[in-house]
Amino acid sequence: MRRVADTGTPNATSGSWALEARGLGKRYRRGWALRDCSFRIPAGRICGLVGPNGAGKSTLLGLATRQVQPTTGELRIFGVPVDDPAVMPAFAFLGQEKPLFKRFTVADTLRMGAELNPAWDAAAATRIVRSGNVPLHARVGTLSGGQRTRVAFALAFGKRPELLLLDEPMSDLDPLARDEMSTLLMAEAVERGTTVVMSSHMLTELEDMCDYLLVVSEGRIRMAGDADALVPAHALVTGVARDGSLPPELADHTVVETRLQGRQFQAMIRPRAPLPDDWESAEPSLEEVLLAHLRSPDAPSLYTQGARVEAEGTQAA
């Protein structure tokens, strides 16, 4: 990974955790938007931030970008508290709004990026724009949604961030433009070793792109860790329901979600022992695991060992 030398700026070599929260919480007048959140995201990973509307995803990203002040706990970027000014060059944020100046040309926008960011990578920013055939002389207000998103990505990557935080920046794009921008994001992140935390409702997209997960529901962390460890920790099991209640064969397992169709009982579980032979068991997809947890916010939380930070009452995969 790129090193930032002799500047005092936090970077991927300053610590192995790109983002680390301990007891993080934010309370508004209406109640807690985020509460008792403790987790770690390793440097160099592509992390999917998943949750229903109002779950606390945007609040978490707001805390990471210093747009929101925490009520409790702390959040660190590469080991440095987010309220330390030294952390600012280490991250870039791109949200749904993409606040670009409509009267600026694309070239003006890139020059503004160079003026505001001492480590500006003009070659990378220009490459991102030109690879999408976006005219440098065109005014931003005349561009299509996909072209504006490409310019916004050029600003973000031109900053050369170690951590890129994304809050649904591609939500307004058509499927083709979204696929193009996803490919661009992955290529740039892999080339630079950039840590990416991306909020998205597109679960299939997350399955294709992300190797790390952070699942938020009702303001709390429900799952955190390596996707390759979280998914195999679950099993989708099917058996016979005798009276509609939880079958005794599942009593010793962690049950995330259950469904009853006639006499057929289906459950998403975290198995602790082999099931009887008359029960069918299959490894679920990432999408099936995520949907089960989103539909069952009261299910016990699950962290992989690396993601766990003083997280009492959770299970490790």
Secondary structure, DSSP 4 states (H G I P E B T S, - for coil): -----SS----TTT-SEEEEEEEEEEEETTEEEEEEEEEEEETT-EEEEE--TTSSHHHHHHHHTTSS--SEEEEEETTEETTSGGGGGGEEEE-SS----TTSBHHHHHHHHHHH-TT--HHHHHHHHHTTT--TTSBGGGS-HHHHHHHHHHHHHHT--SEEEEESTTTTS-HHHHHHHHHHHHHHHHHHT-EEEEE-S-HHHHHHH-SEEEEEETTEEEEEEEHHHHTTT-EEEEEE-SSSS--GGGTTSEEEEEEEETTEEEEEEE-SSPPPTTSEEEPPPHHHHHHHHHH-TTSPPEE-GGG-SS-TT-EE-
